[in-house]
Amino acid sequence: MAAKYLVNLQLMPIATLTLELSIEHAQSLKDRRQVVRSLKEKLRHGFNVSVAELDEAVVWNRATIGIAAISGSGAYLAGQLREVESAARRICVGLGCEIVDSWVEADVVLDGLEREEGSRDEG
């Protein structure tokens, strides 16, 4: 009986966007946390995505943020991740930080995404 239900399942595209941040003005972990928390909240509320800090707060002026999204459409997912990255760059300007690296990893090829699966974008 369980196999009958498994046949009807469709694969849902899942993708992650990873952002490496430089927070030059941070003088303490408190400064770093404030920037990271604000960016995470703004991305969560602006988009239907999961956002988490991926690294330990060892260095005050660096942070790694992970964003995960799932959709029934690879094309929608690619567009959503482009919008999330663009919004993150705008938000970072207001927070006094910069995205120094970003990359997307996906379990499917995302139509319309300029970068290859699992590729990095420096800059």
C-alpha positions as CSV (number, residue, x, y, z in Angstrom):
1,M,0.0,0.0,0.0
2,A,2.8,2.4,0.8
3,A,4.4,1.9,-2.6
4,K,1.2,3.1,-4.2
5,Y,1.6,6.5,-2.6
6,L,5.4,6.8,-3.4
7,V,4.7,6.4,-7.1
8,N,2.6,9.6,-7.0
9,L,5.3,11.8,-5.4
10,Q,6.9,14.4,-7.6
11,L,10.5,15.6,-7.1
12,M,10.6,19.1,-5.7
13,P,13.6,21.2,-6.7
14,I,15.6,22.4,-3.8
15,A,18.4,25.0,-3.9
16,T,20.6,26.8,-1.5
17,L,22.3,30.2,-1.9
18,T,25.4,30.8,0.3
19,L,26.6,34.4,1.0
20,E,30.0,35.2,2.4
21,L,29.8,38.6,4.1
22,S,32.5,41.1,5.0
23,I,31.5,43.4,7.9
24,E,34.4,45.9,8.0
25,H,32.9,48.2,10.6
26,A,32.3,45.4,13.2
27,Q,34.4,45.9,16.3
28,S,32.8,43.2,18.4
29,L,30.7,40.1,18.1
30,K,27.7,42.3,19.1
31,D,28.2,44.4,16.0
32,R,28.5,41.3,13.9
33,R,25.4,39.7,15.4
34,Q,23.4,42.9,14.8
35,V,24.2,42.9,11.0
36,V,23.6,39.1,10.6
37,R,20.4,39.2,12.6
38,S,19.0,42.1,10.6
39,L,19.9,40.6,7.2
40,K,18.4,37.2,8.2
41,E,15.1,38.8,9.4
42,K,14.8,41.0,6.3
43,L,15.3,38.1,3.9
44,R,13.0,35.8,5.8
45,H,10.2,38.4,5.8
46,G,10.7,39.5,2.2
47,F,10.8,36.0,0.7
48,N,9.5,32.6,1.5
49,V,12.9,31.1,2.3
50,S,14.8,29.6,5.2
51,V,17.8,31.6,6.4
52,A,20.6,30.6,8.8
53,E,24.0,31.6,9.9
54,L,26.4,28.8,8.8
55,D,29.6,29.6,10.6
56,E,30.7,30.1,14.1
57,A,31.1,33.7,15.3
58,V,34.9,33.4,15.5
59,V,35.8,36.4,13.4
60,W,34.1,39.7,14.0
61,N,34.2,41.0,10.5
62,R,33.1,37.9,8.5
63,A,30.0,35.8,8.3
64,T,28.4,33.1,6.2
65,I,24.7,33.1,5.6
66,G,22.8,30.1,4.0
67,I,19.4,30.5,2.3
68,A,17.4,27.5,1.3
69,A,14.3,27.4,-0.9
70,I,12.0,24.7,-2.4
71,S,9.5,25.0,-5.2
72,G,7.5,22.9,-7.7
73,S,9.3,24.8,-10.5
74,G,13.0,25.0,-11.2
75,A,12.5,28.1,-13.2
76,Y,10.6,29.8,-10.3
77,L,13.3,28.7,-7.9
78,A,16.1,30.2,-10.1
79,G,14.2,33.5,-10.3
80,Q,13.6,33.5,-6.6
81,L,17.2,33.0,-5.7
82,R,18.3,35.7,-8.1
83,E,15.9,38.1,-6.4
84,V,17.0,37.0,-2.9
85,E,20.7,37.6,-3.8
86,S,19.9,41.0,-5.4
87,A,17.9,42.0,-2.3
88,A,20.7,40.8,0.0
89,R,23.2,43.0,-1.8
90,R,20.9,46.0,-1.4
91,I,20.2,45.3,2.3
92,C,24.0,44.8,2.9
93,V,24.7,48.3,1.6
94,G,22.3,49.7,4.2
95,L,23.8,47.6,6.9
96,G,27.4,48.5,6.1
97,C,28.5,45.1,4.9
98,E,29.4,43.6,1.6
99,I,28.8,40.2,-0.1
100,V,32.3,39.1,-1.1
101,D,31.3,35.7,-2.5
102,S,28.1,33.9,-3.3
103,W,27.2,30.5,-4.8
104,V,24.2,28.4,-5.6
105,E,23.8,24.7,-5.1
106,A,20.8,22.8,-6.5
107,D,19.6,19.3,-6.8
108,V,18.3,20.1,-10.4
109,V,19.5,22.3,-13.2
110,L,17.8,25.7,-12.6
111,D,16.6,27.2,-15.9
112,G,17.7,30.8,-16.4
113,L,20.3,30.8,-13.6
114,E,23.5,32.2,-15.1
115,R,25.8,30.2,-12.8
116,E,26.4,26.5,-13.2
117,E,25.1,24.1,-10.5
118,G,27.3,24.4,-7.4
119,S,29.3,27.2,-8.9
120,R,30.8,30.2,-7.1
121,D,30.5,33.8,-8.0
122,E,33.3,35.9,-6.7
123,G,32.6,39.5,-6.3
